[in-house]
Amino acid sequence: MNEHLSPAGPDVQASVDRLREALRAHGITLPSLGVDLPSYAGSLPCRHLVSLGNCNLATADRLAAVLREAVGR
């Protein structure tokens, strides 16, 4: 697919979906997770960004714990 026809790029939503599934496997939900809106703006190629969004303190703590566990592997 031509990136000029799809400003967000062919793989950006797939990346978001993979991240959402990986987080879900650890019991983590980021409600605002998605493609960064400026990635859709304009017709020039751009750096495609994933918006992690906001989360509550419990989710932030769980995410930090999962990442700490992963470092220990």
N, C-alpha and C positions, 0 to 999 in steps of 0.2 A: 504494500500500500504506500502511496506517495504521502510523505509527511505534509506537503503543502495542501493536500486534500483533507488531511486530518491534523489540524494544528496541535492537538494534544499528543500526537504520535500514536503509532500502532500498538505499543506495548505498555503505555503508562497505566491504563485501566487494569490490564492484566497484572502489573506490578502491585497496584493497590489491592487487587483481589487476593494475590498471594500473601501479602502482608496481613490482610484481614484474617485469612485462614490460619496463618501461623500464630497470630495473637490469640485467636479464638481457641486454638489447641492448648493454650496456657491459661484459658479463662479470662482473657483480657479483651475488652471491647473499647475501641476509640470511636465514639459516636460521630465525630466530625471527620473521620478518615476519608480522604478522597483525593481527586486530582486538583491541584492548585488552580484556581480559576484563571490567573494570568497565562497559564499554559494553553488555554483555549483562545486567548486574545491574539489578534494579528495574524498575518499570513507568512511572516518570516520564521524560519526555523529558530527554535529557542531551546533553552535547557528545560526539560520537562521536570516539574516538581510534584512531589506528593505532599499534601497537606495533612499533617498528623492531627491538627486541631487541638481542642481543649479536652481535658479530662479532670475528674475529681481527684482528690488526694489519695483515696484508696486505690484507684487505678494507677496513678503515678507510682505509688509504693509497690504495687504488684509488678508493674513493668520493670522497675528497678531490681526487684528481687529475682525475676526471671533472667534478666541480663547478668546479674552477679552469678547466678547458678551456671549460666552458659560459659562464663569465663573460667569457671572451675573445672570444666570438662576437658 
